[in-house]
């Protein structure tokens, strides 16, 4: 049985704001008009307003508004009470014959989303949420103000459940709730009375039990206001939604989908299941509880039964019988049929019989004068099967005619997702069933969607659910006789009523420049999609009357770049989903401030091009090229980074601005028109900014014709297999180029100079460096483990594709720096750092130097 819970307010009747008199008050009295909102700014309906020490008051309307008339003039105390909110007390000055307008009351929220339902045999289940995670206490009793029972939820969370066990269904109970570090709610009453609740379903014994899975089935609910089935699982025999131990494992909104395969179980464990039916008002009704124990080890197949020769053969049927299965974990018999020899479990399934001692089955609906083969399979609870012998029989000859079609009398929309279809009764003597088909295009046939098959000849109406809103459907009913002959009715159509479309919520806003803002939102999926309307305002509260900056007709388009923005201006955006009938729903509102000038920070979400007209580009906080996006920089562009600060305080260096590339970076410098990355300071110093970080997801990054200087830990850090060409990396505080673990970039025709370390290669990093000059660095030219592929292209000799490494650690470049490097390819660094190389400061801990040359490489460096 289901019980409705009434929350009885301790106030007088509600006086709606819209109906309040606006006339002048009599002499010696005034009036107060105001609004009550919670701490989120939402109106509070049903809040009770008291004046002075009065015990009667009036309630706010649905908009949170109230009107107090005929109040004595002077300073008056106002007290506002509302369940789930902290009581508010304040004062107001009432003036003679005047209305004190715009009086606003802000209530602090204590609890929200309170609900209750009755749990057989004698328990009330209360659920609520708190604004923040914490513990809660529920006190209740049979007398107002006397709380004889206390339920404490010590778990720190937002969602809470309390079970008032052993209640009297004829009794009124008084209760209050307290959350951590808040006041008690106002006392409330709960009255338990009978209600027409959802019809509970019957959960069948579990079938096909394995070590980690089970198949569950239950009876179908036929209530008109059916909303969903909710399947809960628990390790405890008490399966109650929201009590913390029961988990919701499946939700089905189709009344005919009354089964579920749970594949998330553990071997050798006991589980309890229960199905709850929820109606359109949100009320629940629970089924019986079933339990099972999963197998802890592999199951053995059952033993097959013996299928006897068919008996009582007629023109359209016969009777099958078989021996009883003795399998310990028997689940069912499954009978299969075929018109060809060799029937198996891939043939047509006639029926499934769950009773072990049911050993006879009448087969009907066969065709006259035709041979049929049968086989019966025993199925155990682990899903293993064993087939019987195969038997063959032929039906007798008999004449039969197709049934007379019924007449559709009604196809009427009963809601946005349902249509009632009615028809005349069939008078067929050998009636078998009605089959109800529907389609979204004319010409309904047996190839259309079969919604239901009804075997009760007197049942001539059905409500078809699970349809799309605002959609044309067509319907036909076919009469089927016992020989499977059919006749279809005429076709009728109906259009389901319309509902508001789902909201498309903004998920990201990013001002990547002073002239554009990129918007990203979640997509919707509706059959009657019209468009997304992108609305904008310079003040909070975007509506459909705000400025529309785009009307997007493609449902799968979920990004838009607004180029019509003014630098330094804050914009509020909202996406409205519009259906084909013109109904619309607004999503969440987000705001963003367009950057001043060419200042950059934040995320680049889509492919972006910087041209010389954008130069110089100033980066004031970490700028990230998101995965999937490509930033392309045209030749001649100067990129300047704020010195010694990071507006976002993020990245590897929270104190300095960085360019972080998770997508791809394309730099296209040209001869005499390089792309420059440098400090934005008037007087530039080494270590001013954080450098360029190319992350591992950037394999298509290509940087050519560039200069990088005055960065801090590194000029550029490489995690990906990208390429650097014709670059000058100089005056960086620590490493000119830092190659991170596992990376294998190619570095060609570069000049790396006046850094602390020219190239720092970490661990298993394996850069391939060719035709480059690594000179005049303060500590080492090259440092790090792994194979440093300082290599000439295949077939070249040192000096034609190798690198010039000299003059590092404050030494003057001489030919002696390279003694041994030009002749000893693959020589271990111990040899090069000691005997072969007379100036070991040039390299440190490098396993292998593949090639070098004795003079500077012509053309290395920025173009």
N, C-alpha and C positions, 0 to 999 in steps of 0.2 A: 504494500500500500504506500502511496505517496502523500505527503502532507504539505500544505502551503504554510509558510511562515509569514505572519503579519507583524511588522514593526509599528508599534502604536506610539505616536508622538504625544508628549505631555504638554500639548498646547491646545488652543482653541482653533476655530476654523480659519482657513487661509483667506485673506482678503486680497484678491489679485490687484496688482498695481494698475493694470489697464482700466480697471473699473472704479478707481478712486475718484472721489469728487474733487474738482479743482476750484470750488467756490471759496470765497473769503470766509474765514472763521469768525465766530462771534467774539464780541469784546471780552478781553480777559483771557482769551485762549489763542493758541497758535497751532501750527502743524509742522511736521518734519517728514521730508521725503528723501529717501536714500537708496543705496545699493549695497549688497553684501557679496563679497568675493572671497575666494580662498587664497592661499599664498602662491598659487600659480596664476592668479588673475581670473579664474573661471567663476561664473556666477554660482551662488549657493542657493538652491531652491529649498523651500520648506523650513528655513531657519526661523526661530521664534524670537520676536523683538518685544522686550518688556520695558516699561517706563517706571522709574523709581523702584519701589519695592512691590510692584504689582505682581500678582500671581497668575494673571491672565495676560495674554499677549496676542499678537497676530503674526502670521507667517509670510515670508517673502515668496514672490511668485516664481515662475520658471526662469525668469531673467535675473533673479536675485534681488528684485526691487520691492520696496515696502513704502506704505504711506500711513503715518500716525496723525490722526485728526483730533481736534478738541483737547489739546494738552494745555494745562495751566501754564501761564507765562513764567519766565524765570529760568534759572539753571536747573536742568533736569538730568537725572542719571538714566543712561540707556544700557540695557543688558541684552546680549544676543547669544542664544544657545542653538546648537545644531549638532546632531549626532555625528560623531567622527571628527569634530572640530573642538578646539579649546574655546571655552566661554569667553566672550569679549565684554568688557565693561568700559564705558566712557561717559562723557558729559556733552550736552548740547544746550545752547542758549536759545530758548523759545521766546519769540517776540510777539507782541500783541497784534492779533488779526493778521499775522504774516505767516508765510510758508518758508520754513528753513529748507532750502533745496540743496541737492548734490551732496548729501551727507553720506560718507563712504565708510564702510566697516570692512576690515581685513581680518579674516579668521585663519588661524593656524590649523593646518590639517594634522589630525592625530592618526586616523586610520582611513582607508578608502577601499572601494570594491567589496563591501561587506555582502555576504550572501549566506543562506542557510538552507539545508534540506533535511528531511526526516529519513533516518536509516533504521530499517527493521532490525530487531523487534521493538526497541524502545530507546532510541538514541537520536539526539539532534546534532548534526554536524555543521559547525559554523566555520566559515572561511573569511579571511580579510587580508589586506596588505597594509604595510607601513611605508611611509615615504622613504625611510632609510632602513638598512638592515639592523636588526636588534632582537632582544628578547621581548615577549609579551606575556600578560597575565589576564585571564578571564575569571571574573567572580560572578556567581549567580545564586539565586534563591527563590523561594516561593512568595516572599513578602518583600514589599518595596523597602529598600534600604537595609535589608538583612540578608547578607550573602553568606550562605552556609557552605558553599563549595567553591574551591579555587583550583583552576587549571593553569599551569605554568608551561610555556613553551620556551625552553632554555636555549634553543638553537638560534644562532644569530643569522637571520635571514629576513627578507621582505614579505614573503608569502607565509601565512600562518593558518593552522587548522586546530580546532578544539572540538572534542567529542563529548557532549553532555549525555552520559550514559544513564540508563535506568529512569527515564523521565515518565511522567504521567501525561498521556496525550490530551487529557481534559483540563490540565492545569496551566495557568499563566505563570511564566517565569520572568524574573527581573534580572538583568545582567548589566555589567559594565566592563570595559576593556582598557588596559593600560599598557602602553609601549615603553621601551627603555627611555628614561630621562624625559618623559612627558607626563601630563596630567591624566587622570581617569577621564574616559568619555562620560557624557551624560547618561544617566540610567535609562535603559530601554526595556520594553516588554516584548516577549515572544508568545504569541497565541498559536496553538497547534489545532488546526481544523482540517476536515476532510477536503480533498481536491480531486478533480478528474485528472489524474496524472497519466504520463505516458504508459502504455501497456508494456510490461516487462517481457523480454524474450526468454527463451529456454536455451541455455548453453549446453550443447551435447557433450557426451564423454569425449575426451581427446582422442584423436586418431593419428596414425602414421607418426608414432613417437620414435625419435632417433636419439642419438647422443647429444645433439645440439639443436634439434628442431622438433616442432609439433604442428599438426594441422588442427585448427579449431573451427567448428561450425555452430551456428545457432539458428533458431527459428526467425522468420522475417516479421518485422513489425508492420502493421497495416494502418496505424493512426494517420489521419489526414495531415496533422501538423508535425509529422516526423521530420527531424532535422539531421540526426546522425546516430551511428553506433560508436561507442567508445570502449575499446578493449583494454582492461587494466590487468597487470601482472604483479604478484607479490610473493615474497618468501614466507609471508605470514598468512594464516587462514582468514584473517580479517582484511578484506580487500575494499578499501574506502578511498575514493578520489580525494587527493589533497592531504592525506594523513602523513605523508613523508615516506611511507614504506611501499605504497603502491605506485607503479610506474605506468603511464599511458603508453602502450606499445603500438596502437593502431587506431585510426579514426576513419570511418567510412560514411560518406554522405549519400550513398545509394542504398535504398532499402532492400534491393535484391542482392547486394553484395554482402552476404551474411557468412563470410568465411575469412580466415586469415592464416597464413603460414608464418609462424614465428621461428626465425632461424638464428636467434641470438641467445640461446640457452647454453648452460654449462653441463658437461657430462656428470651423471650420478647425483643430480640435485632434484629437490622437490619444489614445485612451483604451484601457485594458486592463481586461477583466472576468474574474471567476472566481466560481463558485458553490460554496459549502461546505455539505455536509450535516452537521447536528449530531444525534447520537442522544440518548437519554434520560439517558445518563451524562455528557453534555457533550463527548464526543469529536467531532472534526471530520474530514472527508474532502473534499479539494478536487477540483473538476472540471478539465478542460482550460482553458487561457487563450485568450480570443479578443480581438481588437482591432478598432478601427474608426477612421475619420477622419470627423468631421462635415463637412458642406458649408460652404464659406465664402461661397457665393452661391446664389441661388434655383435650384432644379432644374427641368429641362425634362421635360415629360411624355413617356412612351415612345410607340412606334408600335404600333398594334393588330395582331393576327395575323388570319389567315383561318380561320374554323371551317368544316370540311367537313360535308356531309350525314351524319347518323348511319348507322352500319352495324351488321350483326348484330342487328337488332331482334327481341326476344322479348316474351313476355307481361309480363315484369317488368324488362326492361333493354335496353340498347343500348350501342354503342361509339362514343365521340366521338374525332375526330382533328383536328389543326390544324397550321398552319405554325409554324416556329420563330421566336421573337423574337430580334432582333439588337441589342436595347438594351444599351448598355455597362454600365449599373448594374442589370441585370436582378435581380429578387429572386424572383418567383414567378408562376405562373399561378393564377388563381382562377376556378372554374367555377360558374356560377349557373344555377338552373333555376326555371321557373314553369309552372303549368298554363294561364296566360294569355299572350297575345302582349304584347310590350313588356318582356321580362325585362331587369333592370338590376342594379347592385350592391347594391340594397336587397332583391332577391329572395332565395330560399333558396340559401345557399352549399353546394355539393356537396362541394368539396374544395379544398385549396391544394397546389400541386405546386411544389417548390423547385428541381427539376432542369430547366435550360433545354432539354435535349435529350429530355425526356420529352414526347412529342407525341400519346400515346394514353391514353384513360381509359375503362374499362368502367363504365357507370352501372348500378347494381342497385337493387332495392327499389322499383321503380316499380309502379303499379297497372295491371292489364290493361285493354286497350281504352280508353286515355286519351291525349290529346294533351299533349305537353310541349314547351316552348320552352327553348333553351339559348343562353348567351352566355359567352364566356371573356374575362377581363380580364387584361392584363399589368400587373404591379405592379413598380415599381422600388424601390431601397433608400431613396429619399426618401419613399415612400408614394404617389407619383403613379401614376395608372392610365390605361389606354386599353382600350376595349372592342372586341371583334370584331363581325362581323356576327352576326345572330340566325338560328338554324336551328330547324325544327319537325319533330317526328316523333311517330307514334302507336304505342303498344305493341299487341301482338297480344292476342286474346282468350284467356283461360285460366281454368279453374276452380281455386279454391284454398280450403282450409279453415284455420281458426284452429289454431295449434299446441296441443299437449297441455300443460297447466300442470305445472310441477315442484312438488315437495313440500318445504317448508321443514323441515329436520331440527334446526336449532339456531339460537338467538339468545341468546348468552351474553356477559355483560359481561366484558371483559378488562382493565378499568382504569377510572379516573374519566372518561375521555373517549373510550372505544372499546368496540365490541361486535363479536364474531365471528358472522357469519351464514353458515350452510351449507345446501345444498339438494341434491336428487337431480339427476342428469344428464339433460338433455333429449335425446331421441332423434330430434328433427325432422330430416328429410332436407334441407330448405331453411332450416336454422337460420341465424340472423343474429347474435343476441346475447342476453345476459341483461341486464336493467336492474334495478338495485337501488334501491328507494325506501324512505324512512323518514319518520315523522311523530311528533310528540309527543302526538297524539290518535288514538284508534282510527279505522279506516276509511281505511287507506293506499290511495291511488289514483295514477294517472299525473299528477295535479295536485299530489302531495306532492313532497318534496325528492328529486330524482334524485341519488344519491350517485355512482354509477359505472355504466358500461356495459362489459360484458366480452364480447369477440368469440370467445374460446377456449371451444369447446363443452365441453371437459373440465375447465375451471376452475369448481369448484362451492363455493368458499368465499372469503370476503373479510372483512377486518377494517375496519370503518367507524370512522373517527377524526374528531376535531374536534367531538365531542359535548359536552354539558354534564354536569357531575357530578351525581350523586344525582337523576337525571331518568328518567322512564318514556318509552321509545321503542317504536314499533311498526314492523314491517318486512314488506315483500313483495318477491318477485322475479318479474319479468315475462319470459316467453320471447317473443322477437320473431323472426318468420321473414323471408325475403328479400322478401316482399310487404308487409312492415310490419304483418302481422297479429300480434296479441298475445294472451297468456293469462297471467293473474296467479295466483300461488300463494296458499295460505292465509296468514293473518296471524299472526305471532308477536311477542311483546313481551319486553322486557328492561329492567332498571333499571341504569343505570351506577352504579359504586361512588362513594362520597362522598369528598371531600377537604375540608381545612380552608378556610374562606372567606378572602378577602384581608383585610388589615388596613386599618382606617380610622385614619389618623394625625392626631393633633391638629396643627393649623397655627397656632392663635392662642388665647391666653387673655388676658382683659382684665378687671381689677377696676375697673369704672366707679363703684362706690360701696362703702360699708362693708357692704352687705347683699346684694350680688349679684356673681357672676362669669359672664362670657360666654365660652362655648366654641365654637370653630369647627373642623371637621375635614373631610378630603377624603371624598367619597362613594365607594361601591363599586358595582359593577354585576354582580350574580349572579342567576341564575334562582331559586335556592332561598333567597332572603333571608328571615331571620326577624326580626331586630331589631338595633339598636345599644344596647348596655348601657353607660351612662355610670357608671363606677366612680370612687370618690374615697377618699382616705386622707389622714391628717395626717402620714404618713411615706412616704419613697420606697419603691418596690416595690409598686405597685398591682397586685392580682390580682383574680380573679373572686370571691374571698371577701371583698374589701373592701366598703365601703358602696356600694350601688347607688343613685344619685340619680335615674336616669331609665331607662326602657326604651322606646326609640323605635321604632315599627313602620313608619314611612315611610322607604323607602330613600333618597329624595331630600332628606330633612331633614338638614342638616349643621350646625345651630346649636342651642344650648341655653343658657338662663340659669339658673344655680343660685342660688336666692334663700336657700337654707338654709345660709348661711355666717356665721361669727363674725368681727367686725372684728379685724384684727391677726393672724389665724391663717393659717399657710401650708398650702395644700391641694395634693395631688398628684392629677392626673386621668389617666384612660386610657379609651379607647373600645374595647370588645370587639364585633367583628362576629360575630353568631350566625346560623347557617343554619337551615333548617326541620328539620333532623335533630338540632339541638342542638350541633353542632360550633362552636367559637368560636376566634377569633384576636384577640389584643390588639395595639393600635397603639402608637405612641410615647407615652411618659409626659412630661407637662409639669407644672410647678408654678407657683403664683401665690399672693401674699399679699393677703388681703382688706384693704382700706384701713381705717384708723382713722377713727371718727366719720363725718362726711360729706366727708372729704378726697377730692379727685379728682386724677387724673393719668392720662396714657396715652391710650387710644383708646376712643371710643364707637362700637361696631360695629353696633348695631341701634337702631331707633327708641326714644327715651328721653324720659320726662316727669319734670320737676322740679316738685313742688308746694310749697305753703307749708309742708307738714309736713317737707320736706327742708331748709328754710331755717334758718340760713344755710348755703350750700354753699361750702366752702373749696377752692380750687384750689391745690395745692402744687407742681405741675409742669405743663408744657404739656399742655392737654387738647384733643384733636383729635376733631371729629365726622367720622367717616370718610365717604367717598363712598358714597351709597346709604342713609345713615342720617339721621334728623332728630331734633334735640334741640328739645323744646318746653318753654318755661319759663312757668309760670303766674304770674299777677299777684301782687305782693307778695313775690316771692322775692328774697333778697339774695345776690349772688354775690361772694365776697371772694377776692382773689388775694394769695398770699404776697408780701410786700414785699422787693424786692432779691434774690430767689433764684429758681431754677428747678430742681426736683428732677431733671428730665430733661435739662437743659442743651441744649435744642433750639430749633427755631423760628427766627423772624427775630431774636429777642432772646434769646440763650442765657443771659443773666444774669437774666432776669425771666420770670415765668409769663405765658402767653398763652392765649387761647381761639381755636383755629384751626378754621375751618369749611370742610371740603371737601365735606360733604353739604349739609344745610340747617339753618337756625336759625329757630325760630318763637318770638318774644317777644310775650306777650299781656298787657301792663300795662293797668290800668284806672284810672279816676279815683280819686285818693287812694290808689292801690295800685300804684305803679310798680315795675318790675323794675330793681334797682340793680346796677351793676357798679363795684366800688371796691376800694381797698386793704384788706388784712386787718390792717394795722398798727393798734395802739391810737392812735398819733399818725400820722395820714395825711399824706403829702407827695406833691407832684406828682412823677411819674416813678417811683412805687413799683413798678408792674407793667407788663407788655408790651403791653396793649391787646387789641382784638378784630380778627382778620384774616379777612375773608370772601373766600374764594378764588373763582376764576373758574367753578368747577363748582357754584356755589350759586345758581342763578337763582330758586329758590323761597323764598329767605330773606326773611323779613318781620319787622322789629323795630319794635314799636309800644309806646308808653307806657313809656319807659325813661330811665335816667340813667347816664352814663359819666363817671368822673372819676378824676384822679390817675394816669393812665397816662403812658407815657414818650414814645416817638416819635410815637404817634398814639393817640387814644381809640379810633377804629375805622378800619380800612383796607378799602376796597371795591374788589374786582376784578370783581364780578358785577353784573348788572342787577337788583339787589335794591331793597327799599324801606325807608326810615326815616321814621317818623311819630311826632309828639308825643314827641320826645326832647330831653333837656337834656344837652349835651356841654360840660363845663366843667372848668377847672383841670387840663388835660393839658399836659405839659411842652412839646411842640412843636405838632403839628397836632391840632385837634379832630377833623376828618374828613379823611382822606387818600383821594382818588379816584385809583386807579392807571390806568396807560395802557390805553386801549381800553374802560374801563368807562363805563356810562351808568345809574347808579342814580337813583332819585327820592327827594328829600328834601323833606318837607312838614311844616309846623307844628313846626319845631324851633327851639330856642334854643341858639346856639353862642356861648359867651362865656368870657372869662378864660383862653383858650389863647394860645399864641404866635401861631399862625395859625388863623383860624376854619376855612376850607375850603381845602385845598391840592390843586389839580387838576393831575395830571401829563400832559404831552404831549398825546396825542389823546383824553384822558378828556373826557367830555361829560356831566356831571351835570345833572339837571333839579331846580332848587331853587325852591320856592314857599312863600309864606306863612310865612317864617322870619325870625327876628331874629338878625343876625350883628353882635354889639356887644361893645365893651370887650375885644377881643383885643389882646395886647401888641404885635404887629408889624403884621399885616395882617388885615383881615376876610376877604378873598378873594385867593388867589394862584395863578398857574399859567396854562398856555397852553390853547389850544383854545377852543371855544365854551362858555361857562359859562351854561347855560340857566336863569338866574335869572328865571323867567317866570311870568306870570299865566296861568291857563287861557284858552283861546280865547274871545274876545269880551269879556273883562274889561279894565278900564282900570287903569293903575298905581294902587296903593293898595288894590285889592280882592283881588289874587292875587299881588302882587309881594312883595319882601323889604325889610326895613329893615336897612341897612348903615351903621353909625355908631359913633363913639366908639372906633375902633380906633387902635392906636399911641399910646395914652395920651391921646388927644384927647377932649374932652367932646362928646357927640353934639349936633349942631346941624343946622338945616335946610340950612346951607351945605355939609354933607357930601354932600348928594345933588343939588346943583345940576347940572342937565343930565341926570341919570339918569332922572328921571321923564318927560322929554319926548323924549329922543333914543334910542329903541330901535334897536339895531343899530349904535350909534356905536362907532368903533374906540377901543381903550384909550388910544392916543396923545392923542386929544382929551379923553377923560375924565380921564386922569392929569395933564393940563396945564391947558388953558384952561377946560374946562367944569366940572371938579371942583376946587373950591378946596382940597380936602383930599385930595391924591393918595395919602396913606398908607392910605386905605381899601382900595384895590385895587392889584394889581401884575401886569403882563403878562397881563391878561385880554383876549382878542380881542374879545369881544362881551358886553355886559350887556343882556339883553333887556327887563327890567322891574324897577322898584324903586318903593318908596313912601316917604313922608316922615314916617311915624310908626310906632311899634312895632306889630307884628301881635298882636292879641288872641288868646289861646289857644295861642300857640306855646310849645313846651316840654313837659316831662313832665306827664302828666295829674294 
